[in-house]
Amino acid sequence: MEKSENGGFLSVVKGVGTAVIVTLVGVLIFAAVVKIAALNTSVIKAVNQFIKILSVFLGVSVSVRGKMGLIKGLAIGVVSTVVTYLLFALIGGEISFGTPFFIDLLFGLIVGAISGVIVVNVRKD
């Protein structure tokens, strides 16, 4: 494996780790807010989507440098979506790979790809 390939892989791993941690912390904080305040289901879904967007964007912005922002961002979005889905499924005790999972996967792919393009074009290292 060439150094650039290894660096790309490591940046994706770093981005996924960042995104997963941000998602877990964000969901835990939001769960505490939900427990205290009676929130509408639509608000909960919207905030959960915002947490996913923020976590993928932060994962991409922390780890992606140089070239291939689209590919690296796409990988971070997809892998972090799968990892967080599996973590929450294990916590909840129910794993289901139905339509909601695939919608989340597509959402993570799109957000990751857009984030990667934005990050490499805004940040000029």
CYANA upper distance limits for C-alpha pairs under 8 A (distance plus 0.5 A):
  1 MET  CA      5 GLU  CA      6.84
  1 MET  CA      6 ASN  CA      7.02
  2 GLU  CA      6 ASN  CA      6.80
  3 LYS  CA      7 GLY  CA      6.54
  4 SER  CA      8 GLY  CA      6.58
  5 GLU  CA      9 PHE  CA      6.72
  6 ASN  CA     10 LEU  CA      6.62
  7 GLY  CA     11 SER  CA      6.56
  8 GLY  CA     12 VAL  CA      6.80
  8 GLY  CA     72 LYS  CA      7.81
  9 PHE  CA     13 VAL  CA      6.80
 10 LEU  CA     14 LYS  CA      6.57
 11 SER  CA     15 GLY  CA      6.53
 11 SER  CA     63 SER  CA      5.55
 11 SER  CA     64 VAL  CA      6.68
 11 SER  CA     72 LYS  CA      8.38
 12 VAL  CA     16 VAL  CA      6.53
 12 VAL  CA     63 SER  CA      7.39
 12 VAL  CA     64 VAL  CA      8.10
 12 VAL  CA     72 LYS  CA      6.61
 12 VAL  CA     73 GLY  CA      8.33
 12 VAL  CA     75 ALA  CA      7.31
 12 VAL  CA     76 ILE  CA      6.15
 13 VAL  CA     17 GLY  CA      6.59
 13 VAL  CA     76 ILE  CA      8.16
 14 LYS  CA     18 THR  CA      6.67
 14 LYS  CA     59 GLY  CA      7.91
 14 LYS  CA     62 VAL  CA      8.44
 14 LYS  CA     63 SER  CA      6.50
 15 GLY  CA     19 ALA  CA      6.57
 15 GLY  CA     56 VAL  CA      8.36
 15 GLY  CA     58 LEU  CA      8.30
 15 GLY  CA     59 GLY  CA      4.57
 15 GLY  CA     60 VAL  CA      5.90
 15 GLY  CA     61 SER  CA      8.38
 15 GLY  CA     62 VAL  CA      7.00
 15 GLY  CA     63 SER  CA      5.62
 15 GLY  CA     64 VAL  CA      8.06
 15 GLY  CA     76 ILE  CA      6.47
 16 VAL  CA     20 VAL  CA      6.53
 16 VAL  CA     56 VAL  CA      8.34
 16 VAL  CA     59 GLY  CA      6.60
 16 VAL  CA     76 ILE  CA      5.77
 16 VAL  CA     77 GLY  CA      8.11
 16 VAL  CA     79 VAL  CA      7.13
 16 VAL  CA     80 SER  CA      5.50
 17 GLY  CA     21 ILE  CA      6.66
 17 GLY  CA     59 GLY  CA      7.87
 17 GLY  CA     80 SER  CA      8.09
 18 THR  CA     22 VAL  CA      6.61
 18 THR  CA     55 SER  CA      7.89
 18 THR  CA     58 LEU  CA      7.66
 18 THR  CA     59 GLY  CA      5.39
 18 THR  CA     62 VAL  CA      8.20
 19 ALA  CA     23 THR  CA      6.54
 19 ALA  CA     55 SER  CA      4.98
 19 ALA  CA     56 VAL  CA      5.64
 19 ALA  CA     57 PHE  CA      8.26
 19 ALA  CA     58 LEU  CA      6.99
 19 ALA  CA     59 GLY  CA      5.06
 19 ALA  CA     60 VAL  CA      8.46
 19 ALA  CA     80 SER  CA      6.77
 20 VAL  CA     24 LEU  CA      6.64
 20 VAL  CA     55 SER  CA      7.60
 20 VAL  CA     80 SER  CA      6.45
 20 VAL  CA     83 VAL  CA      7.78
 20 VAL  CA     84 THR  CA      6.51
 21 ILE  CA     25 VAL  CA      6.62
 22 VAL  CA     26 GLY  CA      6.36
 22 VAL  CA     55 SER  CA      5.78
 23 THR  CA     27 VAL  CA      6.46
 23 THR  CA     51 ILE  CA      6.71
 23 THR  CA     52 LYS  CA      6.85
 23 THR  CA     55 SER  CA      6.10
 23 THR  CA     84 THR  CA      8.00
 24 LEU  CA     28 LEU  CA      6.60
 24 LEU  CA     84 THR  CA      8.34
 25 VAL  CA     29 ILE  CA      6.65
 26 GLY  CA     30 PHE  CA      6.55
 26 GLY  CA     51 ILE  CA      6.76
 27 VAL  CA     31 ALA  CA      6.39
 27 VAL  CA     48 ASN  CA      7.77
 27 VAL  CA     51 ILE  CA      7.83
 28 LEU  CA     32 ALA  CA      6.91
 29 ILE  CA     33 VAL  CA      7.00
 30 PHE  CA     34 VAL  CA      6.62
 31 ALA  CA     35 LYS  CA      6.64
 32 ALA  CA     36 ILE  CA      6.88
 33 VAL  CA     37 ALA  CA      6.48
 34 VAL  CA     38 ALA  CA      6.73
 34 VAL  CA     39 LEU  CA      6.70
 34 VAL  CA     44 ILE  CA      8.50
 39 LEU  CA     43 VAL  CA      7.00
 39 LEU  CA     44 ILE  CA      7.35
 40 ASN  CA     44 ILE  CA      7.02
 41 THR  CA     45 LYS  CA      6.79
 42 SER  CA     46 ALA  CA      6.65
 43 VAL  CA     47 VAL  CA      6.60
 44 ILE  CA     48 ASN  CA      6.60
 45 LYS  CA     49 GLN  CA      6.75
 46 ALA  CA     50 PHE  CA      6.76
 47 VAL  CA     51 ILE  CA      6.65
 48 ASN  CA     52 LYS  CA      6.82
 49 GLN  CA     53 ILE  CA      6.73
 50 PHE  CA     54 LEU  CA      6.53
 51 ILE  CA     55 SER  CA      6.49
 52 LYS  CA     56 VAL  CA      6.70
 52 LYS  CA    108 GLY  CA      8.27
 53 ILE  CA     57 PHE  CA      6.59
 53 ILE  CA    108 GLY  CA      8.22
 53 ILE  CA    111 VAL  CA      6.99
 54 LEU  CA     58 LEU  CA      6.50
 55 SER  CA     59 GLY  CA      6.50
 56 VAL  CA     60 VAL  CA      6.61
 56 VAL  CA     76 ILE  CA      7.54
 56 VAL  CA     77 GLY  CA      6.23
 56 VAL  CA     80 SER  CA      7.90
 56 VAL  CA    108 GLY  CA      7.87
 56 VAL  CA    111 VAL  CA      7.51
 56 VAL  CA    112 GLY  CA      6.57
 56 VAL  CA    115 SER  CA      8.24
 57 PHE  CA     61 SER  CA      6.49
 57 PHE  CA    111 VAL  CA      7.85
 57 PHE  CA    112 GLY  CA      7.25
 57 PHE  CA    115 SER  CA      6.02
 58 LEU  CA     62 VAL  CA      6.45
 59 GLY  CA     63 SER  CA      6.83
 59 GLY  CA     76 ILE  CA      7.75
 60 VAL  CA     64 VAL  CA      6.01
 60 VAL  CA     72 LYS  CA      8.25
 60 VAL  CA     73 GLY  CA      6.22
 60 VAL  CA     76 ILE  CA      7.26
 60 VAL  CA    112 GLY  CA      7.57
 60 VAL  CA    115 SER  CA      6.95
 60 VAL  CA    116 GLY  CA      6.62
 60 VAL  CA    119 VAL  CA      7.91
 61 SER  CA    115 SER  CA      8.00
 61 SER  CA    116 GLY  CA      8.03
 61 SER  CA    119 VAL  CA      6.39
 64 VAL  CA     69 GLY  CA      6.88
 64 VAL  CA     72 LYS  CA      7.41
 64 VAL  CA     73 GLY  CA      7.97
 64 VAL  CA    116 GLY  CA      7.53
 64 VAL  CA    119 VAL  CA      7.69
 64 VAL  CA    120 VAL  CA      7.69
 65 ARG  CA     69 GLY  CA      7.88
 65 ARG  CA    119 VAL  CA      8.35
 65 ARG  CA    120 VAL  CA      6.84
 65 ARG  CA    123 ARG  CA      8.25
 65 ARG  CA    125 ASP  CA      7.75
 66 GLY  CA    120 VAL  CA      6.69
 66 GLY  CA    124 LYS  CA      8.06
 66 GLY  CA    125 ASP  CA      7.22
 67 LYS  CA    120 VAL  CA      7.29
 68 MET  CA     72 LYS  CA      6.59
 68 MET  CA    116 GLY  CA      8.37
 68 MET  CA    120 VAL  CA      8.46
 69 GLY  CA     73 GLY  CA      6.15
 69 GLY  CA    113 ALA  CA      7.93
 69 GLY  CA    115 SER  CA      8.44
 69 GLY  CA    116 GLY  CA      4.64
 69 GLY  CA    117 VAL  CA      5.72
 69 GLY  CA    119 VAL  CA      7.55
 69 GLY  CA    120 VAL  CA      6.11
 70 LEU  CA     74 LEU  CA      6.47
 70 LEU  CA    112 GLY  CA      8.17
 70 LEU  CA    113 ALA  CA      5.30
 70 LEU  CA    114 ILE  CA      7.45
 70 LEU  CA    115 SER  CA      8.26
 70 LEU  CA    116 GLY  CA      5.31
 70 LEU  CA    117 VAL  CA      5.67
 71 ILE  CA     75 ALA  CA      6.66
 71 ILE  CA    113 ALA  CA      7.25
 71 ILE  CA    116 GLY  CA      7.92
 72 LYS  CA     76 ILE  CA      6.63
 72 LYS  CA    112 GLY  CA      8.46
 72 LYS  CA    113 ALA  CA      8.13
 72 LYS  CA    116 GLY  CA      7.08
 73 GLY  CA     77 GLY  CA      6.53
 73 GLY  CA    109 LEU  CA      8.45
 73 GLY  CA    112 GLY  CA      4.81
 73 GLY  CA    113 ALA  CA      5.24
 73 GLY  CA    114 ILE  CA      7.83
 73 GLY  CA    115 SER  CA      6.67
 73 GLY  CA    116 GLY  CA      4.77
 73 GLY  CA    117 VAL  CA      8.09
 74 LEU  CA     78 VAL  CA      6.68
 74 LEU  CA    108 GLY  CA      8.19
 74 LEU  CA    109 LEU  CA      5.61
 74 LEU  CA    110 ILE  CA      7.50
 74 LEU  CA    111 VAL  CA      8.15
 74 LEU  CA    112 GLY  CA      5.05
 74 LEU  CA    113 ALA  CA      4.82
 74 LEU  CA    116 GLY  CA      7.72
 75 ALA  CA     79 VAL  CA      6.42
 75 ALA  CA    109 LEU  CA      7.84
 75 ALA  CA    112 GLY  CA      7.69
 76 ILE  CA     80 SER  CA      6.24
 76 ILE  CA    112 GLY  CA      6.68
 77 GLY  CA     81 THR  CA      6.56
 77 GLY  CA    108 GLY  CA      4.98
 77 GLY  CA    109 LEU  CA      5.53
 77 GLY  CA    110 ILE  CA      8.06
 77 GLY  CA    111 VAL  CA      7.05
 77 GLY  CA    112 GLY  CA      4.73
 77 GLY  CA    113 ALA  CA      7.81
 78 VAL  CA     82 VAL  CA      6.81
 78 VAL  CA    105 LEU  CA      6.45
 78 VAL  CA    106 LEU  CA      8.21
 78 VAL  CA    108 GLY  CA      5.83
 78 VAL  CA    109 LEU  CA      5.58
 78 VAL  CA    112 GLY  CA      7.87
 79 VAL  CA     83 VAL  CA      6.59
 80 SER  CA     84 THR  CA      6.48
 80 SER  CA    108 GLY  CA      8.33
 81 THR  CA     85 TYR  CA      6.46
 81 THR  CA    104 ASP  CA      7.51
 81 THR  CA    105 LEU  CA      6.56
 81 THR  CA    108 GLY  CA      6.40
 82 VAL  CA     86 LEU  CA      6.62
 82 VAL  CA    105 LEU  CA      7.59
 83 VAL  CA     87 LEU  CA      6.64
 84 THR  CA     88 PHE  CA      6.58
 85 TYR  CA     89 ALA  CA      6.45
 85 TYR  CA    101 PHE  CA      8.25
 86 LEU  CA     90 LEU  CA      6.54
 86 LEU  CA     95 ILE  CA      7.81
 87 LEU  CA     91 ILE  CA      6.72
 88 PHE  CA     92 GLY  CA      6.43
 89 ALA  CA     93 GLY  CA      6.24
 89 ALA  CA     94 GLU  CA      5.69
 89 ALA  CA     95 ILE  CA      5.57
 89 ALA  CA     96 SER  CA      8.42
 90 LEU  CA     94 GLU  CA      6.98
 90 LEU  CA     95 ILE  CA      7.55
 96 SER  CA    101 PHE  CA      8.06
 97 PHE  CA    101 PHE  CA      6.07
 97 PHE  CA    102 PHE  CA      7.83
 98 GLY  CA    102 PHE  CA      7.20
 99 THR  CA    103 ILE  CA      6.64
100 PRO  CA    104 ASP  CA      6.65
101 PHE  CA    105 LEU  CA      6.61
102 PHE  CA    106 LEU  CA      6.62
103 ILE  CA    107 PHE  CA      6.56
104 ASP  CA    108 GLY  CA      6.54
105 LEU  CA    109 LEU  CA      6.65
106 LEU  CA    110 ILE  CA      6.70
107 PHE  CA    111 VAL  CA      6.59
108 GLY  CA    112 GLY  CA      6.32
109 LEU  CA    113 ALA  CA      6.58
110 ILE  CA    114 ILE  CA      6.65
111 VAL  CA    115 SER  CA      6.44
112 GLY  CA    116 GLY  CA      6.55
113 ALA  CA    117 VAL  CA      6.85
114 ILE  CA    118 ILE  CA      6.70
115 SER  CA    119 VAL  CA      6.51
116 GLY  CA    120 VAL  CA      6.74
117 VAL  CA    121 ASN  CA      6.69
118 ILE  CA    122 VAL  CA      6.47
119 VAL  CA    123 ARG  CA      6.27
120 VAL  CA    124 LYS  CA      7.41
